[in-house]
């Protein structure tokens, strides 16, 4: 018998001894980080509401209880009883029964009403029918991404359960080494922005954090071939952690499966969905531009199939010697600061990913309160000594001035925007400004993936700022459903109609003017001196957006700005409105460290150009007397 089988056998015996004699345990399995207990008495389990919580506390494991399939009531009968328990106002749109696991997936417009106070309605459902309810939100705006991901995972349930069981056994395997160390190897995004990737390793475990591309630098990918990463074989990586879905962090994760990786990806649920959306678009853009994509769409599906979503604050075993906790990073939907507790109190490391420390219209500010942190790996995008952004109120005031001046000239405002995050921030600013009369009412056209990304935001309002979440829960107040927003779905013909029409605002991807529909808008509007091209997001070195900011007015409109193909003369006004970035500025980064509880002993400043990482590293050292580093790629740091 393997050590994992012996563990499960011992756990079954212990659980049985803790339960009342009238509740049976028919099987105990690991599924990913969870311990799943199968019982022939699910109704009795549900009647004793604190039983699962008490077991989880005693065993120090996340526990899910499922009924044996042969004790379940028929779905047709169960459906009627479930609907009788759930309040009508919950807006149930679908019930999907899975007899293999005894779960019923309930899709509802108001999941909170299905869950009930402290889970009371869920317990009532199990008491009535024996099925284990799982609740998901009906998207207020129909999302093909959310629908496709849910349907795909439903089709792959059998294989996914096999994956989870394999992962569970790997997590709970016996520790083999007596050595103790913690190492971080930098594979990308050091003294540069983009291609974020790190290896966190112990004698037992090797974890990859992020695996992105580099905007404006085709072919520059993380150093995955080194022995610390894939050089020793993809099977030597135990887990992948994704901090958020932006392509400079997520684009190359499917490539791992092409190279033979078969393990879990841990991230939040909205990041999983956005990851799929952005990666598929990444392949689509490559195909349109005649570039060979690094992987195919099947690898994207593999990544989604292997993703284990975690909620903020859940402490989760991901290896025999590593626990992971995700915390809100305030950057984009589902973005996470990742905290690793290594060994039995041996060492703690936090990776900031990309953060925004202060509250924004979309998100609460980044969390920086942890039980322990010895080393922080900190983004430094705006870490330079002069990287102080305009505050939000001033930024919004300037944006409104640009819009009003352009409107008075009878022109159009073209805003290159990242589909995820910046576009939704802009939508909230524009909706309020029109509602309050600060700018004239006019159409706001959303092109590229912006509408789909917005639909995903509305599917997960619990990840948004508290007051915005409350507004989305009430359809008549959902700002994303305002009448002025128009989804461009008619392609080039609709763009031409908009370009020939009156004043309007166009939000279009890509945010750094690196291909996508923004190139079409430049062809349509670039020659209009009365119109304004307005940058509201970071433009990385080497991108066409940065070149335009720096004064280029001869714009290549084909082949990603490499100088080949057609060019146009840009006659539009060009404006940059700072302060809307999803990244903390220099002051925000310093405040994140200054108020961090506890304050780390060491800080690695990454994900910024050379001067930004060195400036921030130097400032943190002088101001807070901590050891700081501005590492280069392919450096390894040993702790402990």
MIKE-766537 format. One line per 10 residues: number of its first residue (from 0); for each residue x negated, y, z negated of C-alpha. Coordinates in pm, 1 decimal. Example, Ala and Ser with C-alpha at 12.3 -4.5 7.8 and 13.67 -1.06 7.14 Angstrom:
# residues 2
0) -1230.0 -450.0 -780.0 | -1367.0 -106.0 -714.0
***
This chain:
# residues 640
0) 0.0 0.0 0.0 | -137.2 344.1 95.6 | -185.5 612.7 -167.6 | 108.1 810.8 -21.3 | 338.6 507.7 -34.3 | 231.6 450.2 -394.6 | 308.8 816.6 -470.9 | 655.3 784.7 -320.9 | 716.8 463.0 -510.3 | 615.0 629.2 -837.0
10) 827.3 935.6 -760.4 | 1131.5 721.5 -688.5 | 1087.5 548.4 -1022.9 | 1045.1 879.9 -1204.8 | 1343.5 1043.5 -1031.1 | 1563.4 742.2 -1105.4 | 1466.5 758.7 -1473.2 | 1562.6 1127.5 -1486.1 | 1904.9 1080.7 -1326.5 | 2228.1 972.9 -1494.8
20) 2292.4 601.4 -1451.3 | 2583.6 660.9 -1213.3 | 2363.1 837.2 -953.8 | 2154.8 608.5 -734.2 | 1839.8 674.6 -532.6 | 1818.7 470.6 -214.1 | 1501.8 623.9 -64.6 | 1241.7 894.6 -120.2 | 1042.1 1043.7 167.4 | 812.1 1334.0 238.8
30) 935.2 1554.5 523.3 | 684.7 1831.1 575.2 | 630.8 2010.0 243.8 | 962.2 1881.7 103.0 | 1044.6 1571.3 -93.9 | 1370.3 1427.5 42.9 | 1581.0 1214.1 -188.7 | 1846.4 992.5 -28.4 | 2141.0 887.7 -241.7 | 2467.5 697.2 -211.8
40) 2620.9 940.2 -461.4 | 2586.9 1288.1 -306.6 | 2914.9 1409.4 -456.1 | 2801.1 1329.5 -809.6 | 2468.1 1497.7 -739.8 | 2655.4 1811.9 -632.9 | 2874.4 1806.1 -943.7 | 2565.6 1847.7 -1160.1 | 2454.0 2179.6 -1014.7 | 2124.0 2215.5 -1204.1
50) 2003.5 1860.8 -1143.2 | 1800.0 1934.6 -829.2 | 1648.5 2247.7 -981.5 | 1547.4 2053.6 -1292.8 | 1390.3 1776.3 -1085.9 | 1201.0 2028.0 -868.9 | 1069.5 2201.5 -1180.7 | 959.2 1878.6 -1346.3 | 796.4 1729.7 -1033.6 | 669.5 2068.5 -908.2
60) 795.0 1991.7 -558.3 | 1053.3 2130.6 -319.8 | 1337.6 1878.6 -320.2 | 1620.6 1821.0 -74.0 | 1897.7 1569.4 -147.4 | 2063.3 1391.2 144.4 | 2339.6 1131.3 152.4 | 2292.8 784.5 293.2 | 2463.7 785.4 634.8 | 2691.6 493.7 546.4
70) 2864.1 679.9 258.3 | 2964.5 979.8 469.0 | 3321.9 1069.5 553.0 | 3408.0 1088.2 923.4 | 3317.1 1423.1 1083.4 | 3677.8 1485.8 1189.1 | 3804.0 1447.6 832.3 | 3506.6 1631.2 685.8 | 3561.7 1926.4 919.2 | 3909.9 1991.0 780.8
80) 3795.2 1967.9 419.9 | 3494.7 2193.1 479.3 | 3706.2 2459.7 647.7 | 3948.1 2445.0 353.2 | 3660.7 2522.6 111.8 | 3497.1 2807.3 307.4 | 3668.2 3149.5 284.6 | 3833.5 3256.9 610.1 | 3637.0 3583.2 609.3 | 3309.2 3389.6 651.3
90) 3377.3 3370.4 1025.9 | 3269.7 3010.0 1088.2 | 3193.7 2967.7 1459.4 | 3061.0 2611.3 1470.9 | 3014.7 2292.2 1267.3 | 2759.4 2042.8 1389.9 | 2737.0 1703.9 1214.4 | 2417.1 1496.8 1208.1 | 2491.5 1152.2 1073.1 | 2125.4 1042.7 1080.3
100) 2037.9 1285.9 800.8 | 2381.4 1348.1 653.6 | 2355.3 1718.8 731.5 | 2625.7 1946.6 867.4 | 2500.0 2269.7 1023.5 | 2752.0 2548.3 962.8 | 2717.5 2853.3 1185.5 | 2894.4 3157.7 1046.8 | 2907.3 3532.3 1094.6 | 2867.9 3581.9 717.4
110) 2644.2 3301.7 583.8 | 2649.7 3446.1 232.5 | 3019.1 3362.2 201.8 | 2948.2 3003.6 308.1 | 2669.4 2974.4 51.5 | 2868.8 3128.5 -233.6 | 2736.8 3270.8 -558.3 | 2422.8 3077.3 -656.0 | 2512.6 2815.9 -391.3 | 2851.4 2735.7 -544.9
120) 3035.8 2695.2 -212.4 | 2764.3 2466.2 -76.0 | 2799.1 2245.4 -383.2 | 3177.3 2245.5 -339.9 | 3134.1 2124.7 19.2 | 2908.4 1836.1 -84.0 | 3141.7 1745.4 -370.9 | 3433.8 1726.5 -127.6 | 3276.5 1548.6 170.6 | 2931.6 1420.1 71.6
130) 2760.6 1589.9 367.9 | 2466.1 1824.3 298.5 | 2546.2 2169.2 440.5 | 2286.3 2383.7 615.7 | 2391.9 2738.2 701.5 | 2278.5 2953.7 994.8 | 2395.2 3296.7 1105.6 | 2600.8 3354.7 1420.3 | 2408.0 3628.4 1602.8 | 2611.6 3955.1 1613.6
140) 2449.9 4010.4 1954.7 | 2434.1 3695.1 2163.4 | 2073.2 3577.0 2186.7 | 1972.5 3322.5 2448.2 | 1645.0 3269.8 2259.8 | 1811.0 3183.7 1928.6 | 2064.3 2963.5 2106.3 | 1796.3 2784.2 2310.6 | 1572.5 2725.9 2008.2 | 1860.0 2587.7 1801.1
150) 1980.3 2362.4 2081.8 | 1627.3 2241.1 2154.9 | 1561.4 2152.9 1791.7 | 1898.1 1975.4 1776.8 | 1803.2 1764.1 2079.1 | 1464.2 1686.4 1925.9 | 1586.6 1601.3 1575.2 | 1461.3 1242.3 1582.6 | 1113.8 1336.0 1700.9 | 1104.7 1635.0 1470.9
160) 1185.3 1416.0 1171.5 | 896.9 1186.8 1271.3 | 671.0 1493.2 1291.1 | 783.2 1610.6 947.6 | 726.4 1268.5 791.6 | 376.4 1256.0 940.9 | 302.9 1608.4 814.6 | 441.0 1521.8 472.0 | 211.7 1222.9 439.3 | -83.8 1433.6 550.5
170) -8.3 1703.9 293.1 | 19.4 1454.6 8.8 | -276.7 1237.7 102.9 | -534.5 1159.2 -161.5 | -820.2 1408.7 -195.5 | -1143.7 1251.6 -73.2 | -1417.3 1500.7 -163.8 | -1567.1 1605.4 -497.2 | -1724.3 1918.5 -345.0 | -1575.3 2260.8 -406.5
180) -1609.0 2551.9 -165.6 | -1397.0 2792.4 37.3 | -1515.5 2923.0 373.8 | -1374.4 3170.6 624.5 | -1503.0 3166.7 983.6 | -1415.9 3457.2 1213.7 | -1311.1 3342.5 1562.1 | -1183.2 3676.9 1692.0 | -1055.7 4030.9 1615.6 | -1373.0 4138.0 1436.1
190) -1486.9 4486.6 1535.6 | -1217.1 4470.7 1802.6 | -838.0 4475.5 1826.1 | -680.7 4154.1 1952.6 | -752.6 3779.9 1975.3 | -688.9 3741.2 1604.0 | -807.6 3402.9 1478.1 | -972.5 3264.4 1163.5 | -1058.0 2928.1 1014.2 | -1007.2 2881.5 640.3
200) -1179.9 2562.2 530.2 | -1242.1 2357.1 218.1 | -1406.5 2013.8 185.3 | -1056.1 1865.6 233.8 | -879.8 2097.7 471.4 | -919.6 2312.3 780.7 | -655.4 2578.0 849.2 | -630.3 2803.6 1156.8 | -477.4 3145.7 1091.7 | -344.2 3306.0 1413.2
210) -460.1 3243.3 1770.7 | -398.9 3542.9 1994.9 | -515.2 3705.0 2317.0 | -683.0 4042.7 2365.3 | -475.2 4315.8 2535.2 | -646.2 4466.1 2837.8 | -925.3 4205.9 2843.1 | -825.2 3906.3 3051.3 | -1017.7 3592.0 2961.5 | -1142.0 3709.8 2621.2
220) -1001.5 3445.0 2389.3 | -1089.7 3337.0 2034.3 | -1402.2 3124.1 1992.9 | -1203.5 2803.3 1955.9 | -1480.9 2582.7 2093.2 | -1707.4 2618.0 1787.2 | -1746.1 2317.4 1551.9 | -1545.9 2490.1 1277.5 | -1241.7 2499.7 1510.9 | -1169.1 2273.4 1809.6
230) -1532.8 2178.6 1867.9 | -1493.1 1897.7 1616.9 | -1160.9 1794.2 1774.9 | -814.9 1944.7 1743.0 | -714.8 1662.6 1507.1 | -952.3 1811.2 1246.8 | -723.5 2111.6 1201.5 | -469.0 2036.3 929.0 | -235.9 2333.1 978.5 | -182.7 2650.7 1177.4
240) -47.5 2965.0 1010.6 | 104.3 3241.1 1222.0 | 126.3 3583.4 1054.5 | 357.8 3730.8 1319.8 | 467.0 3692.9 1680.9 | 276.4 3967.6 1864.7 | 71.5 3813.6 2144.1 | -262.4 3930.5 2006.2 | -187.4 3689.0 1719.9 | 31.3 3419.5 1882.0
250) -33.6 3396.9 2257.6 | -272.2 3100.1 2254.7 | -110.3 2881.1 1989.5 | 45.5 2653.2 2257.8 | -305.1 2602.6 2397.2 | -387.3 2408.3 2078.7 | -132.8 2141.2 2176.0 | -285.3 2121.6 2523.2 | -616.0 2039.6 2349.4 | -454.5 1767.6 2136.7
260) -340.4 1941.9 1820.5 | -36.9 1764.0 1676.0 | 9.1 1927.8 1336.6 | 237.7 2186.5 1180.1 | 273.0 2559.7 1239.5 | 387.9 2752.2 934.2 | 558.8 3086.6 981.6 | 894.5 3255.8 919.2 | 1206.2 3160.0 1112.1 | 1234.7 3488.0 1308.9
270) 863.8 3466.0 1397.0 | 924.8 3117.6 1539.2 | 1198.3 3250.5 1768.4 | 1005.6 3563.4 1870.9 | 694.3 3353.3 1930.4 | 882.2 3142.2 2185.4 | 1027.8 3449.8 2354.5 | 693.7 3629.2 2387.1 | 493.2 3322.6 2490.8 | 736.4 3234.4 2769.7
280) 723.0 3593.2 2890.5 | 341.8 3574.6 2871.4 | 353.5 3280.5 3115.3 | 604.3 3459.8 3337.3 | 389.8 3773.1 3362.3 | 79.9 3563.9 3443.2 | 266.7 3386.0 3723.7 | 397.3 3714.5 3871.3 | 47.6 3858.8 3870.4 | -101.6 3552.9 4037.4
290) -308.1 3448.0 3735.8 | -339.1 3088.4 3624.0 | -162.8 3061.0 3286.1 | -365.3 2885.7 3013.1 | -80.7 2642.0 2937.4 | 268.3 2559.6 3059.8 | 613.3 2603.9 2906.1 | 611.4 2246.6 2774.2 | 335.4 2348.6 2531.6 | 554.9 2636.6 2407.5
300) 828.5 2384.3 2330.7 | 573.7 2166.3 2149.4 | 476.3 2462.8 1933.7 | 839.8 2531.7 1844.5 | 900.4 2163.6 1770.9 | 605.6 2158.2 1529.2 | 699.1 2480.6 1350.6 | 801.3 2454.8 984.6 | 976.6 2780.8 888.8 | 913.9 2920.6 541.3
310) 1091.6 3200.5 357.5 | 917.9 3489.0 186.4 | 811.3 3399.0 -165.7 | 836.4 3019.2 -134.7 | 523.0 2850.3 -269.7 | 456.5 2558.4 -33.8 | 204.1 2274.0 -35.7 | 40.4 2259.4 308.7 | -257.0 2034.3 218.4 | -373.2 1831.1 -82.0
320) -567.7 2132.5 -209.1 | -387.6 2434.4 -57.5 | -60.5 2611.7 -138.1 | 72.3 2881.3 95.6 | 307.3 3170.3 17.5 | 434.9 3417.8 277.9 | 521.8 3776.9 183.1 | 678.0 4061.0 380.9 | 412.1 4254.0 577.5 | 641.5 4538.2 693.8
330) 494.8 4522.3 1046.6 | 752.9 4351.4 1268.9 | 1044.1 4114.1 1217.7 | 929.2 3813.7 1013.4 | 568.7 3935.3 982.0 | 387.8 3796.7 680.6 | 97.4 3855.4 448.1 | -28.4 3500.0 392.6 | -153.2 3401.9 46.2 | -351.0 3081.0 -7.0
340) -396.3 2923.7 -349.4 | -684.2 2678.3 -315.1 | -756.1 2387.3 -545.3 | -642.2 2373.5 -904.7 | -696.2 2744.3 -962.0 | -1027.7 2738.7 -773.0 | -983.0 3038.6 -541.1 | -719.9 3264.3 -381.6 | -737.3 3430.7 -40.1 | -487.2 3664.5 126.0
350) -477.1 3752.1 497.6 | -289.9 4075.1 559.5 | -210.3 4001.7 924.0 | -83.3 4338.5 1050.4 | 77.3 4549.2 778.7 | 275.7 4866.8 723.9 | 250.3 4968.6 361.0 | 532.0 5224.8 344.0 | 898.4 5163.0 415.8 | 1009.4 5230.1 773.6
360) 1355.5 5255.0 924.8 | 1332.3 4883.2 1006.0 | 1147.0 4723.0 715.4 | 1059.4 4744.2 351.0 | 686.8 4811.1 303.8 | 427.5 4534.7 275.5 | 405.7 4328.3 -43.1 | 73.4 4346.4 -226.4 | 160.6 4188.5 -561.0 | 15.5 3839.1 -607.5
370) -64.1 3606.8 -899.6 | -432.9 3607.9 -799.6 | -647.4 3720.0 -507.0 | -1025.9 3702.1 -501.6 | -1072.2 3781.9 -129.4 | -855.6 3989.8 104.0 | -890.1 3977.4 483.8 | -753.3 4317.9 582.3 | -651.2 4459.6 919.1 | -821.8 4790.9 1007.9
380) -645.7 4902.3 1327.8 | -615.8 5256.7 1192.1 | -902.1 5225.2 944.7 | -1114.8 5508.6 1091.3 | -1188.6 5808.9 872.9 | -963.9 6032.8 1085.8 | -685.8 5780.1 1145.8 | -413.3 5960.0 953.7 | -74.5 5936.4 1118.5 | 193.4 6198.5 1117.0
390) 457.2 6118.2 859.0 | 780.4 5968.5 986.0 | 990.4 6282.8 950.4 | 744.6 6493.1 1151.7 | 712.5 6219.0 1412.2 | 1086.5 6203.6 1460.9 | 1104.7 6583.6 1481.6 | 840.8 6589.8 1758.1 | 1012.5 6307.0 1949.6 | 1341.7 6498.5 1939.0
400) 1162.8 6811.8 2068.6 | 1016.1 6615.6 2361.5 | 1358.0 6468.8 2442.6 | 1538.3 6804.8 2419.3 | 1279.2 6984.9 2634.1 | 1291.3 6712.3 2898.2 | 1672.1 6708.0 2892.0 | 1678.8 7086.4 2943.3 | 1463.6 7035.6 3255.4 | 1715.4 6776.1 3376.7
410) 1442.1 6512.0 3349.8 | 1418.3 6162.7 3208.7 | 1220.9 6032.0 2911.8 | 1025.9 5710.8 2978.7 | 896.5 5537.2 2666.3 | 666.3 5233.5 2702.5 | 754.0 5023.2 2399.3 | 671.1 4686.4 2253.2 | 980.3 4467.1 2280.1 | 945.4 4360.1 1918.0
420) 946.8 4624.5 1648.5 | 876.7 4957.7 1814.7 | 1179.4 4938.4 2042.6 | 1418.3 4867.6 1755.8 | 1263.6 5153.6 1554.2 | 1322.3 5384.5 1852.1 | 1680.3 5262.7 1886.1 | 1752.5 5351.0 1523.3 | 1598.2 5698.0 1559.8 | 1784.7 5770.1 1885.4
430) 2119.7 5637.9 1757.8 | 2105.7 5861.3 1450.1 | 1978.8 6165.6 1642.6 | 2269.2 6143.3 1888.4 | 2522.6 6071.6 1613.1 | 2411.0 6380.4 1418.4 | 2376.0 6605.5 1724.7 | 1996.7 6651.4 1701.6 | 1966.6 6543.8 2065.8 | 2236.6 6536.1 2336.9
440) 2423.7 6214.3 2395.7 | 2282.0 6035.4 2699.4 | 2233.6 5676.3 2813.6 | 1946.9 5482.3 2656.6 | 1840.7 5207.3 2897.7 | 1659.8 4903.3 2755.5 | 1443.9 4709.7 3000.8 | 1235.5 4395.1 2976.3 | 1279.9 4180.4 2668.4 | 1397.1 4465.0 2445.3
450) 1765.8 4368.3 2434.0 | 1685.5 4003.5 2365.6 | 1438.4 4100.3 2091.2 | 1706.6 4326.4 1941.7 | 1951.9 4036.1 1940.8 | 1698.4 3831.8 1743.2 | 1663.5 4118.5 1492.5 | 2037.9 4121.0 1440.6 | 2033.0 3742.6 1382.8 | 1800.5 3781.6 1083.5
460) 1916.7 4096.5 900.5 | 1787.5 3956.3 569.4 | 1435.3 4034.1 699.3 | 1521.3 4400.7 763.2 | 1522.3 4700.1 530.1 | 1791.4 4670.3 264.5 | 2020.3 4951.1 384.4 | 1989.3 4848.3 751.7 | 2075.1 4489.6 659.3 | 2391.7 4611.2 489.5
470) 2492.3 4811.2 798.2 | 2445.5 4511.8 1028.2 | 2670.4 4302.9 804.2 | 2951.4 4540.0 905.5 | 3007.9 4521.2 1283.4 | 3153.7 4870.1 1305.3 | 2832.0 5015.7 1158.0 | 2571.3 4804.3 1341.8 | 2345.1 5071.8 1498.5 | 2214.2 4830.2 1761.0
480) 2567.9 4806.7 1904.4 | 2601.0 5182.1 1967.2 | 2772.4 5269.3 2296.9 | 2476.7 5457.2 2445.4 | 2254.7 5149.2 2464.8 | 2253.3 4981.1 2805.2 | 2073.0 4657.8 2880.4 | 1909.4 4676.2 3224.2 | 2000.5 4339.6 3371.0 | 2047.9 4437.2 3734.8
490) 1677.5 4446.3 3818.1 | 1529.5 4681.6 4074.9 | 1863.7 4794.6 4210.7 | 1984.8 4911.9 3870.3 | 1649.3 5083.7 3803.1 | 1686.0 5277.5 4128.8 | 2040.0 5386.0 4029.2 | 1914.1 5507.7 3691.7 | 1620.9 5689.9 3855.0 | 1861.1 5865.1 4096.2
500) 2099.9 5961.5 3813.9 | 2101.6 6227.1 3544.4 | 1900.8 6271.0 3224.4 | 1847.7 5957.0 3021.8 | 1601.2 5773.8 2802.7 | 1433.9 5452.7 2919.7 | 1265.0 5212.5 2676.8 | 1065.3 4956.8 2872.1 | 801.3 4691.8 2819.0 | 510.4 4653.5 2824.5
510) 414.2 4884.4 2541.3 | 53.1 4929.1 2663.1 | 154.0 4961.6 3031.8 | -6.6 4626.0 3109.9 | 239.6 4494.4 3368.8 | 610.6 4423.9 3327.8 | 904.3 4650.1 3420.3 | 725.6 4967.1 3300.5 | 529.2 4952.2 3627.1 | 854.0 4970.3 3824.6
520) 966.3 5270.6 3620.1 | 636.4 5445.2 3690.7 | 695.3 5391.0 4063.1 | 1046.7 5535.6 4031.4 | 977.0 5824.0 3792.4 | 599.6 5884.6 3802.1 | 627.1 6156.2 4066.5 | 893.2 6356.5 3878.0 | 730.4 6659.7 3717.4 | 1046.4 6726.2 3513.4
530) 1031.0 6385.3 3343.9 | 812.8 6281.3 3049.7 | 612.6 5967.7 2979.1 | 608.4 5939.1 2598.6 | 375.9 5703.3 2409.3 | 495.5 5600.8 2064.0 | 269.3 5299.5 1999.7 | -95.9 5204.4 1983.0 | -276.7 5188.4 2318.2 | -571.4 4947.7 2295.8
540) -906.7 5023.8 2456.2 | -913.4 4903.1 2816.9 | -536.2 4915.9 2872.8 | -372.0 5131.1 3138.2 | -176.3 5306.4 2863.1 | -501.0 5423.9 2698.9 | -634.7 5545.4 3036.8 | -319.4 5750.4 3099.2 | -346.1 5893.7 2748.2 | -705.6 5990.8 2833.9
550) -594.8 6184.1 3142.9 | -579.0 5937.2 3432.7 | -325.5 6053.7 3689.1 | -407.3 5816.0 3975.9 | -225.5 5506.9 3858.5 | -271.3 5157.8 4004.8 | 77.5 5010.3 4018.0 | -22.5 4657.3 4115.9 | -268.7 4399.9 3981.2 | -270.7 4521.1 3621.6
560) -467.0 4837.1 3677.8 | -787.5 4674.0 3803.2 | -822.5 4920.7 4086.8 | -687.0 4703.6 4365.8 | -356.5 4752.7 4542.0 | -135.9 5063.2 4561.3 | -178.2 5376.8 4352.4 | 54.4 5661.2 4268.5 | -11.7 6013.6 4150.2 | 137.5 6066.4 3807.2
570) 314.0 6404.0 3795.9 | 519.1 6333.6 3482.2 | 440.2 6513.6 3161.4 | 249.3 6281.5 2926.1 | 311.4 6306.4 2551.2 | 193.1 6099.9 2255.9 | 403.2 6095.5 1939.9 | 207.6 5945.2 1651.1 | 361.4 5804.7 1336.3 | 579.0 5526.9 1478.4
580) 313.1 5259.4 1459.1 | 391.8 4931.1 1289.6 | 43.1 4949.8 1137.9 | -55.8 5128.4 820.7 | -277.2 5430.7 880.6 | -603.4 5491.6 692.4 | -420.6 5621.2 384.4 | -173.1 5331.8 394.6 | -453.7 5075.5 412.4 | -633.7 5236.7 119.3
590) -310.1 5253.3 -79.3 | -242.1 4885.8 -5.4 | -577.6 4795.2 -163.2 | -565.3 5055.8 -442.2 | -224.6 4941.9 -570.1 | -283.6 4572.4 -504.5 | -215.5 4359.5 -808.7 | -459.6 4213.6 -885.7 | -722.3 4407.4 -691.9 | -945.6 4169.9 -488.5
600) -1315.7 4126.3 -555.0 | -1406.1 4113.3 -184.6 | -1249.8 4260.7 130.1 | -1322.9 4161.6 491.3 | -1220.0 4446.8 723.3 | -1109.7 4304.8 1059.0 | -876.6 4378.6 1352.9 | -1005.8 4725.9 1435.1 | -1271.9 4868.8 1660.2 | -1628.0 4884.0 1527.3
610) -1609.2 5232.4 1378.3 | -1268.5 5168.0 1217.5 | -1375.1 4847.7 1042.6 | -1702.6 5000.8 923.2 | -1539.7 5324.2 805.5 | -1275.3 5138.7 607.5 | -1526.0 4891.0 466.3 | -1751.2 5175.5 349.5 | -1464.3 5372.4 195.3 | -1327.2 5077.3 -1.2
620) -1676.6 4999.0 -131.0 | -1740.8 5354.8 -250.3 | -1392.8 5428.0 -384.8 | -1310.9 5100.4 -559.2 | -1650.7 4942.2 -627.3 | -1568.0 4616.6 -451.4 | -1777.0 4407.4 -214.2 | -1669.4 4481.2 139.1 | -1768.1 4354.4 483.4 | -1704.4 4448.1 845.8
630) -1780.6 4104.7 994.6 | -1866.3 4024.0 1352.1 | -1703.6 3736.1 1537.7 | -1851.5 3393.1 1457.5 | -1960.9 3479.3 1106.1 | -1890.4 3237.4 822.1 | -1840.5 3350.3 463.7 | -1869.2 3104.2 179.8 | -1692.1 3169.2 -148.6 | -1721.3 2973.5 -474.5
***
